[in-house]
Amino acid sequence: MSSLIIDYLPIIIPLLILQLILLVTAIVHLVRNDRLDQANKIIWALVIVFVNIIGPILYLVFGRKDD
């Protein structure tokens, strides 16, 4: 069992790092974004945190309201 985990570490570690970077980037942008109201921020925060890699990507593509 542990041998199987060790075999997949080169794939798992970069994905975890990517997920962490996307999560932190999306949360920081969400907190600093003044254009969203509080209800939308809460919904986006839940999507970012609970939908793993796809949630932060969805927020960064669709949720940002930049000029």
C-alpha positions as CSV (number, residue, x, y, z in Angstrom):
1,M,0.0,0.0,0.0
2,S,2.7,2.5,0.9
3,S,4.6,1.6,-2.2
4,L,1.6,2.5,-4.3
5,I,1.4,5.9,-2.6
6,I,5.2,6.5,-3.1
7,D,4.8,5.7,-6.8
8,Y,2.1,8.4,-7.2
9,L,3.9,11.1,-5.2
10,P,5.5,12.8,-8.3
11,I,1.9,13.3,-9.6
12,I,0.2,14.1,-6.3
13,I,2.6,16.7,-5.0
14,P,2.4,19.1,-8.0
15,L,-1.4,18.8,-8.0
16,L,-1.5,19.7,-4.3
17,I,0.8,22.7,-4.8
18,L,-1.3,23.9,-7.8
19,Q,-4.5,23.5,-5.8
20,L,-3.0,25.5,-2.9
21,I,-1.7,28.3,-5.1
22,L,-5.1,28.6,-6.9
23,L,-7.0,28.5,-3.5
24,V,-4.8,31.2,-2.0
25,T,-4.9,33.4,-5.1
26,A,-8.7,33.2,-5.4
27,I,-9.4,33.8,-1.7
28,V,-7.0,36.8,-1.6
29,H,-8.7,38.3,-4.7
30,L,-12.1,37.6,-3.3
31,V,-11.3,39.4,0.0
32,R,-9.9,42.4,-1.8
33,N,-12.7,42.6,-4.4
34,D,-15.0,45.5,-3.4
35,R,-17.3,45.1,-6.4
36,L,-19.1,42.0,-5.0
37,D,-21.7,42.2,-2.4
38,Q,-21.4,40.1,0.8
39,A,-23.8,37.4,-0.3
40,N,-21.9,36.7,-3.5
41,K,-18.6,36.7,-1.6
42,I,-19.9,34.0,0.7
43,I,-21.2,31.9,-2.2
44,W,-17.9,32.3,-4.1
45,A,-15.9,31.5,-0.9
46,L,-17.8,28.2,-0.6
47,V,-17.3,27.3,-4.2
48,I,-13.5,28.1,-4.0
49,V,-13.0,26.1,-0.9
50,F,-15.2,23.1,-1.5
51,V,-14.9,22.5,-5.2
52,N,-11.1,22.0,-5.0
53,I,-9.2,22.7,-8.2
54,I,-12.2,23.7,-10.3
55,G,-13.7,26.2,-7.8
56,P,-10.8,28.7,-7.8
57,I,-10.5,28.4,-11.6
58,L,-14.3,29.1,-11.9
59,Y,-13.9,32.2,-9.6
60,L,-10.9,33.5,-11.4
61,V,-12.6,33.1,-14.8
62,F,-16.2,34.1,-14.1
63,G,-16.4,35.6,-10.6
64,R,-13.9,38.5,-10.9
65,K,-15.5,41.8,-11.8
66,D,-12.6,43.8,-13.1
67,D,-12.7,46.7,-15.5
